[in-house]
Amino acid sequence: MVKQSKEKILAKAFELGQNFEKKNTGCAQTSLAAIFQALGIWNDDVFKAGSGLADGLGLTGDGSCGALVGASMVIGYLFGREYKDFGDMYKPMESYRLVKNLHDQYVEKYGSCRCHDVQESLVGRTYNLWDPNDLKEAFNSGMMEHCSKLVGSISFIFIELNLF
């Protein structure tokens, strides 16, 4: 990890998260990429594992926000239980604590971690992103702008909670 100031890493995490979501979409992967790049690390397997986790789960809106899940995956990657310790039920407690802290901050900011609830809060309704008309309406509603700020925010919160 490259040594940088707290403010630079936080700003970089927010900016990368926001820009990746605007350009590439896929909130779980965009938060993973933003956090990894802000920290100067990378793991393609973890990044790839986040692929189906956008808009709740599989673009359903029915599940935890993908950005929150992606950031939680980084916690697991950095602080989680290894296979050699799989039989020790206390080993993952630190990662549980860190994910809970991230979750609590997220819920405090957005009111819920469920994607549909967050969409309702940010843009006034939910969208079925599998429906071409709803997808078009989602883009026209400014949902991408809201989601990109959310990804930037969760990337920022991750860095702030886990490194400083």
N, C-alpha and C positions, 0 to 999 in steps of 0.2 A: 504494500500500500504506500503510495506516494504521500509524503508529509505536506499537508496544506493547512491553512487556518480553518477554524471552525466555520467562519462566515463564508469562506470560499466553497467549502464542501457542501454546506447547506444550500447556498445559492445554486451551485452546480446541480445538485440533486433535484431541486425544484425545476430549474430550467430544462434539464434533460427529460424529466418526467413529462412536463408539459409539451415539449417539442416532439418527443417520441409518440405520445398519444395522438397529437394532431396529425403527424405524418404517417404513422404506421398502424394505429389503433391496436386493440388487444391489451386492455388495461393491466392484466396480470404480467404479461411479458414486458410492457412498457415500464411498469414500476420496477420489475427485476432489472431490466437493462439500465435504467436511470440510477438505481442504487449501486449496482455493480460498477458502473462506469464512474460514478462519483467517488467510490472507494478505491478505484484503480484495481479492481479484481474482475474475474470472469469465470463462469462455469457454464459451458454450453448445455450440459445435461440438465441442470436446474432451469436454465432459460427455456429449453425445449419442453420441459415438464409443465411449464406455465401456459402452454399453447392453447389448451381447451378451456381456460378458466375466465374468459372475458364475459362481461355482462352477467354476472352471477356465475352460472355454469353453462358453457356451450351456447351463449347468446340467449339464455332463457330469462334472464332477469331474476330468476328464482334461486338465490344463493347469495353468499357473501360477495361483496364487491371484489372484483378481480384484482384491483390495485392493492387492496388490503391483503388478499390471499397471496399475491406475488411478494409483497413486502414480508409477510409471515414466512414464506418459503426461504427468503434470504436469512431470516433469523434462524430457521432450522439448519440451513447450510452452514452458518457461522457458529452457532451455539448449540446445535442439536446433538442428540444421542447417536452414537455410531453403532454399527451392527455388532461389533464386539461387546458392546454393553447392552444389547437388546433385552437381555433377561433382567436388567436392573430397572425396576419401574420408577426409581427416583432420579435416574440420570437425566431424563428430559425436563425436569422441573424448572431449570433455568430458562430453557426455551419456552416453556409454558408461561412463565412469569413475564418474559419479554413480549410474547405475542399478546398476552392479556393486557399489558400496558399499551401496546399499539392499538389493540381493539378499543380499549376504553377511551383513548384520545380520539380515535376515529368517531366513535359513537357520540362523544361529547360535541364534536364539530359538526357531524352530519345527521345526528338523531337516530340512526340505525346503521347496521352494516349490510342489510339486505339490499341488493341492487335496485329492485323495484321501488323500495321505500325511498332510497336516495334519489332516484330519477324523479319520483313524485315531488320530493322536496325541492330539487334543483330546477326542474322544468315544468312542473305542474301536472305531469302525467307519466305513464309508463309507455314503452314501445315494444312491440313484437318485432325484433330485428330480423326475423326470418320472413316477415311479410314485406315485399318490396315497397308498398305504399307507406307503411309505418317506418321503414328504414329511411325513406326520403323525408318524411315528416320529422323524424328524429334529427336528421342533418339540418333541416330548415329551422328547427326549434332552437338551435344553439347548443344542443346536447353535447356535441363534440367539444365546444369551448368549455362547458362546465366540466366534462369528464377530464379534459386535459389539465385543467386547474386542479382537479381532485387528485389526479395521478402525481402532479408536481407536489401537491400538499402532502400526500401520504409518503412520498419519497423523502421530503424534507423532515416530516415527523419521525420516520424511521431513523434517519441519521441522528437527529437531535436526541431521541430516546436511547439509542444504543451506543453512541460514541462519545457523548458529551455530558 
